Amino acid sequence: MRAFCRGWFSFNYLFGVVLFKLIGVVAGYYFFGFFGALLGLFTGSFFDRMRAYGTGGMNPLQNLLRQAVFIETVFISMGKLAKADGHVSPDEIAHVEQFMEKLNMTAEHRLRAIALFKQGAAPEFDIDATYKKFMSVCGHTKNLKQVLLVYLIVMALADGHFHPAEEALLMDIAARLGYPPSAFKQLMDMVLNQSHFGGGQASTAAALDDAYKALGVTKDSTDAEIKRAYRKLMSQYHPDKLMGQGLPADMIAMATEQAKEIQLAHDLIKKTRNI
């Protein structure tokens, strides 16, 4: 009986390793082509090693899937958002091109991203299936959901203003991600004010007001409350945490840019309060 159990365990173990390799190759090829298939094979072959970390450890295959779904959702949503007001502006196209450049995409991946953008921009396209897939794969990762929303809010600002149709679409997407209207409004206000600190700010009353809004606090908040808000925001953009949840490595630098703006806002508040 022991020999049978050992044999059955070995069979299931080997079957599991082969299965994960196969899934990795198929998923990688589907989303990223030939090189994605190689990456899928690599992650599948090392999956048995990752078991040593326990159920709480990082699953490389799941991470690969999250990255693929995240990228797919970003570009489809950008296309949908760009077309929300009826036309795609040159500024919005330039923003997407800069986005792809920051990701250091290969020619093949750029073509795939452009195809996803055009798919989202098609008037008849419905994002329902896209967000059902995203929530099924990434729904429990709070930071990925927030980073996705931040990217889309920044995209909506690419042409210099929010169109009512863009804001309505963003609110719909936020609701699909589990954000109530009040939470989305607060996040949008924070992102809008964080963007003011990209090139630095003078210590004016208006700049200070923007700094408080960027952290999601007010001038009446205590020093302790401001410190908690700052730490929470910086934690949400921490590279290790984002990569652990499945944010593609090339997108970490973009998240770091957002963290720098939060840092500048916090520095202004600290300077004013002498804390």
Summary of the structure (lengths in Angstrom):
residues: 275
radius of gyration: 21.5
end to end distance: 69.4
largest distance: 78.8
contacts: 843
relative contact order: 0.09
helix: 78%
strand: 0%
